[in-house]
């Protein structure tokens, strides 16, 4: 329900999960989030940030939107809350920012797809074996948020959160670190701006179903099905972006190659 406009109170902004009415794929939570992230990048660790009420008044948004943005920043390690004191820029965030150059890799689309073909099946295989009840709950929570969201920016972020949660469930820090580098490479390529991924309701529902099927296979400890679903999804992604995958193997009787 729309809030009644009262003097001195912020008017209600649109549903934070709604798609931007201008069709830019960025809802109100993403706009406030990106603005805060930009501001935080210029602040020192330990700097106190505005409270939810101050965010509401400065940006003319609801408490719900302010809370969603702050919770997202806290979950990503950008800010930290101290009970009774407020919200502050996290030391961990600036440490991660110092490593940005190390994580930037000059990679093309085919490089990203090849890396995913090597990483994704191993991640779901290990997650099937090692995921704890807490890992399962975390993945399920993300999928529930994904199902409820209609904001393109939020959908893309939740898909990454889901992949990262699976990588964390492997208990392998090297795999987790590689996923973060992979995500940085995807952003550098403009992957998040590709509209074919979520261009209509049907593709959104198909995306949710694919992620849910993989999750259910992991939850049921069905390693073969989980890996098969991931490989099928990678084949679909390959076809959409670069055409059908062509494998080349050397012939036994000469130095040439043949296409399979």
Secondary structure, 3 states (H helix, E strand, C coil): CCCCCCCCCCCCCCCCCCCCCCCCCCCHHHHHHHHHHHHHCCCCCCCECCCHHHHHHHHCCCHHHHHHHHHHHHHCCCEEEECCCEEEECHHHHHHHHCHHHHCCCCCHHHHHHHHHHHHHHHHHHHHHHCCHHHHHHHHHHHHHHHHCCCHHHHHHHHHHHHHHHHHHCCCHHHHHHHHHHHHHHHHCCHHHCHHHHCCHHHHHHHHHHHHHHHHHHHCCCHHHHHHHHHHHHHHHHHHHHCCCCCEEECCCCCCEEEC
